[in-house]
Amino acid sequence: MSNAPTLVFIPGLLSDETVWAPVAERLPVANPVHFAAVTGHRSIEAMASAILSDSAGPLVAAGHSMGARVAIEMSRQAPGRVAGLILADTGHHPVRPEEVPNRHRRVALGHRGMDLLLDDWLPGMVHPDRHGDTALMNALREMGHRAGPHVHEDQIAALLARPDAGACLPGLQGPKLLLVGRDDLWSPVGQHQEMLELVSDGELVVIDNAGHFAPLERPDETGSAIAGWLLRHGLAALRKR
C-alpha cells in the first residue's frame, strides 16, 4: 500500500527494543519500523506525546505491557495518525490499591541492587518452562540492567498515575489486535477478553506456551499473528518480489 503506516514498537517496564526486535525481523511486510523508547518521562501521557513527536506520518502503535497503555494514549492524543493498535500482554484497569505497596517495594529493591529486583520480578514474567532458557533470561536481565533503578522508578511513577485505559478504549478509532501469552500471570487472558468487549473492530490472539513476555518468548507466533492482522486490515506494505 502507498503511504504505509510506520510500525512503532513500544516496550514496557524495564524494557527496550529487545522485546520487539525478533518480531519485527520476522514480519513479511515492508512497512517502515520505529523502535520507541519510554525513558526520560514520568507519565504515560508524556511518553505518548514524545513518541508521536519522534514518528512521522500514519502509525500502527504496537505496545507491550506498559507500552500498550502508551499506545492507547497515543491513539487518544492523535486519533487521525494512529491507524491501528496492537496491544500485547497488558491491562486496562486504573490503579488498584493493592498494587501500590508492591510497586514501591520493588522500587526500593531496585535502588538496593538491580539483581535483587530482577530476581523478584522476572520469574513470574515468563512461562515456567523458560526459566532454564539461559539466553532468554540473560537477555531480560541485561535489558533490566540497562534501564537501571532510576528509569524503573520513573516508569513506576507513570504507572501509578496512569490514565484509565478502560474508559478510553471504547472511543478509539481503527482496528485493534490484542495479543496475550496463554500463561501470562501478570496480565491474564481474561483481562484481554474484557478489553476485547470494550473495543470496536477488535481481535484477540492467545499465544500458547508463553508468559508475559510473549513477543520475546514466541516471536514466530507473535509475528505471524501481527502479519495476518496487518494484511486483513490493509495496513501492510508488501515486499517487492
C-alpha positions as CSV (number, residue, x, y, z in Angstrom):
1,M,0.0,0.0,0.0
2,S,1.2,3.6,-0.6
3,N,1.9,5.7,2.4
4,A,2.0,2.6,4.5
5,P,1.9,3.3,8.2
6,T,5.1,3.1,10.3
7,L,5.0,0.2,12.8
8,V,6.0,1.8,16.1
9,F,7.1,-0.8,18.6
10,I,6.8,0.4,22.2
11,P,8.4,-1.5,25.1
12,G,7.1,-1.8,28.6
13,L,8.5,-1.6,32.1
14,L,12.3,-2.0,32.3
15,S,12.3,-2.9,28.6
16,D,13.7,-1.7,25.3
17,E,13.7,-2.9,21.7
18,T,14.9,-6.3,22.8
19,V,11.3,-7.3,23.4
20,W,10.0,-6.4,19.9
21,A,13.1,-6.8,17.6
22,P,12.7,-10.6,17.0
23,V,9.1,-10.0,16.0
24,A,9.9,-7.1,13.6
25,E,12.7,-9.2,12.0
26,R,10.1,-11.9,11.1
27,L,7.4,-9.7,9.7
28,P,7.0,-10.3,5.9
29,V,6.0,-6.7,5.3
30,A,7.8,-3.6,4.1
31,N,6.3,-1.1,6.4
32,P,8.8,1.4,8.0
33,V,9.7,0.3,11.5
34,H,10.5,2.5,14.5
35,F,11.5,1.2,17.9
36,A,10.3,3.7,20.5
37,A,11.8,4.5,23.9
38,V,9.9,5.0,27.1
39,T,12.6,6.6,29.2
40,G,13.0,10.1,30.4
41,H,9.4,10.6,31.4
42,R,7.3,10.1,34.5
43,S,3.8,9.9,32.9
44,I,2.1,7.8,30.2
45,E,0.9,11.0,28.6
46,A,4.4,12.4,28.2
47,M,5.7,9.1,26.8
48,A,2.9,9.0,24.2
49,S,3.5,12.7,23.2
50,A,7.2,12.1,22.8
51,I,6.8,9.1,20.6
52,L,4.3,10.9,18.4
53,S,6.8,13.7,18.0
54,D,9.6,11.3,17.1
55,S,7.5,9.5,14.5
56,A,6.3,10.9,11.2
57,G,3.1,10.1,9.2
58,P,0.4,7.5,9.9
59,L,1.3,4.9,12.5
60,V,0.4,1.5,13.8
61,A,1.3,1.6,17.5
62,A,2.3,-1.8,18.9
63,G,2.9,-1.8,22.6
64,H,3.9,-4.4,25.2
65,S,2.6,-4.2,28.7
66,M,3.1,-0.6,29.9
67,G,3.9,0.2,26.3
68,A,0.4,-0.8,25.2
69,R,-1.0,1.7,27.6
70,V,1.3,4.3,25.9
71,A,-0.1,3.1,22.5
72,I,-3.7,3.6,23.8
73,E,-2.8,7.1,24.9
74,M,-1.2,7.9,21.5
75,S,-4.4,6.9,19.8
76,R,-6.3,9.2,22.2
77,Q,-3.9,12.1,21.6
78,A,-3.7,11.7,17.8
79,P,-6.6,9.7,16.5
80,G,-6.0,10.9,13.0
81,R,-2.5,9.5,12.9
82,V,-2.9,6.1,14.7
83,A,-4.3,3.8,12.0
84,G,-4.4,0.7,14.3
85,L,-3.3,-0.6,17.7
86,I,-1.5,-3.8,18.7
87,L,-1.8,-4.3,22.4
88,A,0.2,-7.2,23.9
89,D,0.2,-8.6,27.4
90,T,-1.4,-5.5,29.0
91,G,-4.3,-4.2,31.0
92,H,-7.0,-1.6,31.1
93,H,-7.8,-1.1,34.8
94,P,-7.0,2.1,36.7
95,V,-4.6,1.7,39.7
96,R,-5.7,-0.8,42.3
97,P,-4.9,0.0,45.9
98,E,-3.2,-3.4,46.4
99,E,-0.7,-2.8,43.7
100,V,0.8,0.4,45.2
101,P,2.8,-1.1,48.1
102,N,4.2,-3.9,45.9
103,R,5.4,-1.4,43.2
104,H,7.0,0.7,45.9
105,R,8.6,-2.3,47.4
106,R,10.2,-3.1,44.0
107,V,11.4,0.4,43.5
108,A,13.2,0.1,46.9
109,L,14.7,-3.2,45.8
110,G,16.0,-1.7,42.6
111,H,17.8,1.0,44.5
112,R,19.4,-1.6,46.7
113,G,20.5,-3.6,43.6
114,M,19.1,-4.4,40.2
115,D,19.8,-8.1,40.7
116,L,17.6,-8.1,43.7
117,L,14.7,-6.5,41.7
118,L,15.2,-8.8,38.8
119,D,15.3,-11.9,40.9
120,D,12.0,-10.9,42.4
121,W,10.3,-9.7,39.2
122,L,11.4,-11.9,36.3
123,P,10.3,-15.4,37.3
124,G,6.7,-14.5,37.1
125,M,7.1,-12.7,33.8
126,V,7.9,-15.7,31.6
127,H,6.5,-19.2,31.0
128,P,7.8,-21.5,33.7
129,D,9.3,-23.8,31.1
130,R,11.6,-20.9,30.0
131,H,13.2,-20.3,33.4
132,G,16.1,-22.6,32.3
133,D,16.5,-20.8,29.0
134,T,19.8,-19.1,29.7
135,A,19.7,-16.9,26.5
136,L,16.2,-15.7,27.2
137,M,16.7,-15.0,30.9
138,N,20.1,-13.3,30.3
139,A,18.5,-11.1,27.6
140,L,15.8,-10.0,30.1
141,R,18.3,-9.4,32.9
142,E,20.6,-7.4,30.7
143,M,17.7,-5.3,29.5
144,G,16.7,-4.6,33.1
145,H,20.3,-3.6,34.0
146,R,20.4,-1.2,31.0
147,A,17.3,0.6,32.3
148,G,18.5,0.7,35.9
149,P,16.8,1.8,39.1
150,H,16.1,5.4,38.2
151,V,14.3,4.6,35.0
152,H,12.4,1.9,36.9
153,E,11.3,4.5,39.5
154,D,10.2,6.9,36.7
155,Q,8.2,4.2,35.0
156,I,6.6,3.1,38.2
157,A,5.6,6.7,38.9
158,A,4.0,6.8,35.4
159,L,2.1,3.5,36.0
160,L,0.8,4.7,39.4
161,A,-0.5,7.9,37.8
162,R,-1.7,6.1,34.6
163,P,-4.9,7.1,32.7
164,D,-7.9,4.9,32.9
165,A,-7.4,2.9,29.7
166,G,-10.7,1.1,30.1
167,A,-12.6,4.4,29.9
168,C,-10.6,5.4,26.8
169,L,-10.8,2.1,24.8
170,P,-14.4,2.3,23.6
171,G,-13.8,5.6,21.8
172,L,-10.7,4.8,19.9
173,Q,-10.7,4.5,16.1
174,G,-9.2,1.9,13.9
175,P,-8.7,-1.9,14.2
176,K,-7.2,-3.4,17.4
177,L,-5.2,-6.6,17.8
178,L,-5.0,-7.9,21.3
179,L,-2.2,-10.4,22.0
180,V,-1.5,-12.4,25.2
181,G,0.6,-15.3,26.3
182,R,-1.7,-18.1,27.5
183,D,0.3,-18.4,30.7
184,D,0.7,-14.7,31.4
185,L,0.2,-14.4,35.2
186,W,0.5,-10.6,35.3
187,S,-1.9,-9.7,32.5
188,P,-4.0,-12.9,32.1
189,V,-6.1,-13.9,29.1
190,G,-9.4,-13.0,30.9
191,Q,-8.2,-9.4,31.2
192,H,-7.7,-9.2,27.4
193,Q,-11.2,-10.7,26.9
194,E,-12.6,-7.9,29.0
195,M,-10.7,-5.4,26.8
196,L,-12.0,-7.1,23.6
197,E,-15.5,-6.4,24.8
198,L,-14.7,-2.7,25.2
199,V,-13.3,-2.0,21.7
200,S,-14.8,-1.9,18.3
201,D,-13.1,-3.8,15.4
202,G,-11.0,-5.9,17.8
203,E,-9.4,-9.4,17.6
204,L,-7.8,-11.5,20.3
205,V,-5.0,-13.9,19.7
206,V,-3.7,-16.1,22.5
207,I,-0.1,-17.3,22.2
208,D,0.4,-20.8,23.5
209,N,3.4,-21.7,25.7
210,A,4.1,-18.1,26.6
211,G,4.0,-15.8,29.6
212,H,4.0,-12.1,30.0
213,F,6.9,-11.5,27.5
214,A,5.1,-13.3,24.7
215,P,6.7,-11.3,21.9
216,L,10.2,-12.3,23.0
217,E,9.3,-15.8,24.2
218,R,7.4,-16.7,21.0
219,P,8.4,-14.3,18.2
220,D,7.4,-16.6,15.3
221,E,3.8,-17.0,16.6
222,T,3.6,-13.3,17.6
223,G,4.9,-12.1,14.2
224,S,2.5,-14.4,12.3
225,A,-0.5,-13.0,14.2
226,I,0.6,-9.4,13.6
227,A,1.3,-10.0,9.9
228,G,-2.0,-11.6,9.3
229,W,-3.8,-8.8,11.1
230,L,-2.0,-6.1,9.1
231,L,-2.9,-7.8,5.8
232,R,-6.5,-8.3,6.7
233,H,-6.9,-4.6,7.6
234,G,-5.0,-3.2,4.6
235,L,-2.2,-1.9,6.8
236,A,0.7,-3.9,5.3
237,A,3.2,-2.7,2.7
238,L,4.0,-5.8,0.7
239,R,7.6,-6.6,-0.2
240,K,8.6,-6.3,-3.8
241,R,9.5,-9.7,-5.4
